Amino acid sequence: MSDLLDVVRGLSKKTESKIVLVVLDGVGGLPLEQGGETELGSAKTPNLDKLAADSQMGLVELVGAGITPGSGPGHLSLFGYDPLKYVVGRGALSAVGIGVKLNSGDVAVRGNFATLGAGRVIDDRRAGRPSDEKNAEIVAKLKAAIPEIDGIPVEIYTESEHRFVVVFRAKAGEPLGANIGDVDPQVTGVQPMSAVAHDPASEKTADLINKFVERAEVALKDEPQVNGVLFRGYSDVPHFPSFEDVYKLDAACIASYPMYKGLASLVGMNVLNVEGHEDALEGKVQTLKDNWDKYDFFFFHVKKTDSTGEDGNFAEKVHKVEIFDELLPQILALNPDVLAIVGDHSTPSKLQSHSWHPVPFLIHNGHGRYDPAQRFTEAEGLKGTLGLRKGTDVMPLLMANALKLNKYGA
Amino acid sequence: MSDLLDVVRGLSKKTESKIVLVVLDGVGGLPLEQGGETELGSAKTPNLDKLAADSQMGLVELVGAGITPGSGPGHLSLFGYDPLKYVVGRGALSAVGIGVKLNSGDVAVRGNFATLGAGRVIDDRRAGRPSDEKNAEIVAKLKAAIPEIDGIPVEIYTESEHRFVVVFRAKAGEPLGANIGDVDPQVTGVQPMSAVAHDPASEKTADLINKFVERAEVALKDEPQVNGVLFRGYSDVPHFPSFEDVYKLDAACIASYPMYKGLASLVGMNVLNVEGHEDALEGKVQTLKDNWDKYDFFFFHVKKTDSTGEDGNFAEKVHKVEIFDELLPQILALNPDVLAIVGDHSTPSKLQSHSWHPVPFLIHNGHGRYDPAQRFTEAEGLKGTLGLRKGTDVMPLLMANALKLNKYGA
């Protein structure tokens, strides 16, 4: 059966209308006490309240019942890509998370620096957890020693402590496979393993990995502690039908964290520059204003509603919602044809982690019926006309409300 | 595309938390008069009311919109196995229904005793509907005459009246196919048909069937009425990913009727012995208490809410709900981390049969939001935060609420 994305691709059309999709990361929550209010329910949000009373509302489940979405699957679902079908592996997510642009056919690999003793036996799988500065120093040595292998460009990036990322850049028309066994034996006292290809398409990559390991050990032979590399988590880069092709939208990403910019670029959005530190909300609004005439779709990402939940700081998460509420009138003043507000997953302060609970979803200025929901909260979302939806329903609903979809069939 | 079961299998983890899944068989109902109360709405259930007010609620559709589930698909759906994908044939369900344990590769067949006249022409396709005692007497003769065919063990079981079940036990590594034409021509005045294999994997089984028919007619040649056998409904045994493998649970089944024990054993649950007659509710609670420390998942089955509905006895179905309500505090006293109550389908007394209507679904003691539902009824389930769900969503939601699922993707 073809999925909704294929159907939408066949029906979408270019129009003048503009869509803003605001993702309040991890915004869904839980009450601290049974029967109490969630973070959204506790927040004082006069602007959101007024908007919600005049909008269509519902709830969204990003991956499936009971499934807690990572940031990757959560966003891909909101962008309309079924997260069970479009899987971004750990290596690719690590690369994307530090701002590396990946192309179809490339392979991204997560690496650990290790300490090797006599006879290449692993003494420490994390090389004593080096500082980020030491990591960068080692990465610089490796970059100098291994700019390419057998004509394949090799890129090496610091992640943090003992973690680094390697990207092998495929030549046009010669995609690299990533179905390869680990180098990391996950125990000490033995040698690193040889990378073994599990299918013919991955044989070249396995050879690149083994040559990288060998040349890295030569380059680091005088290092007392950081003198070996271990690999696991190889990812090829899935082919995403481009956002522009599917939706006929000129799409812009307004985000400050590399992970979200990377996910947006994977589906082909234009990633705009944002001025300011950390979540840089004012800078994001300025970017939105400055680029208003140039695009017809804006993905506007707010991070701190998630990180405060991860910290277990209920009051601070409430506060971050209130800060967004203060800023909302500036977005409304641009008069988007369709404004949507949603989360990519819940992050209840109570659980200090992502969770499986559905998130509230709001569509403003579309073409909706009377909607009883009065606030942008989980409890009011439950009453809304949009119902409980899959994440992949969000984009089709936005497209429809922006009158950008033709009729299906005659 | 992978289904939710595969996703859950990759995310599930062993923890200390315990889950109890109570299935009130056929508990969903209908009002006798438009606008009236259902059986659940009419029942006096102080304990369930208190529980529901303090729980997450919703409604569950077991197979699909408008589809009335049999007991097999209803339960498989609750256990997380898509009933459209995991099909248990009639022969296998009959075998399971009389308590026969089937293994992958075996073939179970439904048989009818028939009366054959001169020239093997069928006079009566049901052999005059013999008594169950006569059936057992004939089955005993057949068992003595046909313990095996060509080295394949043959088991023969009384079902009722003219119905019996044959199980052909496959040798290890040599699964028997079940894609075979009927022996029963479904009309009288003609001879039984030869069983014909519809694929190479079923040729051996077809040969076994034809030899069985021949040898049975010899063994029964002196019987005046029950002197022939007809077959239709051949089932191989589907391979179920084991419950333990998918969910990392040590699961126990507490049920009194063979069908439910059989379904539980098909997915790999441990079937516990229950003392007592008929539905044996007190015996089931005792079994739950006695085994509380040995398992972390309990499927607790209550049958009489269904059978009273099948009888069209509204008042008695109400009463059976009230009996469960009286017993509920003993289950709660064990303090399960997650207690779920749900039905496997509706059985409205008004229809005297299973029906397609969604059933109420309750999750207690998990991690839920404020939930407006106040009673365990169809009408209150509609208000609940869990929404209207597929049956296969139940297990992922229980696993999530028991904090037994890792995050999907990074």
Boltz contact constraints between the chains, C-beta under 6 A:
constraints:
  - contact:
      token1: [A, 35]
      token2: [B, 370]
      max_distance: 6.0
  - contact:
      token1: [A, 63]
      token2: [B, 408]
      max_distance: 6.0
  - contact:
      token1: [A, 64]
      token2: [B, 4]
      max_distance: 6.0
  - contact:
      token1: [A, 65]
      token2: [B, 393]
      max_distance: 6.0
  - contact:
      token1: [A, 65]
      token2: [B, 396]
      max_distance: 6.0
  - contact:
      token1: [A, 65]
      token2: [B, 397]
      max_distance: 6.0
  - contact:
      token1: [A, 66]
      token2: [B, 396]
      max_distance: 6.0
  - contact:
      token1: [A, 66]
      token2: [B, 397]
      max_distance: 6.0
  - contact:
      token1: [A, 66]
      token2: [B, 399]
      max_distance: 6.0
  - contact:
      token1: [A, 66]
      token2: [B, 400]
      max_distance: 6.0
  - contact:
      token1: [A, 67]
      token2: [B, 408]
      max_distance: 6.0
  - contact:
      token1: [A, 68]
      token2: [B, 407]
      max_distance: 6.0
  - contact:
      token1: [A, 69]
      token2: [B, 408]
      max_distance: 6.0
  - contact:
      token1: [A, 70]
      token2: [B, 407]
      max_distance: 6.0
  - contact:
      token1: [A, 70]
      token2: [B, 408]
      max_distance: 6.0
  - contact:
      token1: [A, 70]
      token2: [B, 409]
      max_distance: 6.0
  - contact:
      token1: [A, 70]
      token2: [B, 410]
      max_distance: 6.0
  - contact:
      token1: [A, 72]
      token2: [B, 409]
      max_distance: 6.0
  - contact:
      token1: [A, 72]
      token2: [B, 410]
      max_distance: 6.0
  - contact:
      token1: [A, 73]
      token2: [B, 408]
      max_distance: 6.0
  - contact:
      token1: [A, 73]
      token2: [B, 409]
      max_distance: 6.0
  - contact:
      token1: [A, 84]
      token2: [B, 1]
      max_distance: 6.0
  - contact:
      token1: [A, 84]
      token2: [B, 2]
      max_distance: 6.0
  - contact:
      token1: [A, 85]
      token2: [B, 1]
      max_distance: 6.0
  - contact:
      token1: [A, 90]
      token2: [B, 410]
      max_distance: 6.0
  - contact:
      token1: [A, 93]
      token2: [B, 410]
      max_distance: 6.0
  - contact:
      token1: [A, 354]
      token2: [B, 407]
      max_distance: 6.0
  - contact:
      token1: [A, 356]
      token2: [B, 400]
      max_distance: 6.0
  - contact:
      token1: [A, 378]
      token2: [B, 369]
      max_distance: 6.0
  - contact:
      token1: [A, 379]
      token2: [B, 370]
      max_distance: 6.0
  - contact:
      token1: [A, 382]
      token2: [B, 385]
      max_distance: 6.0
  - contact:
      token1: [A, 388]
      token2: [B, 387]
      max_distance: 6.0
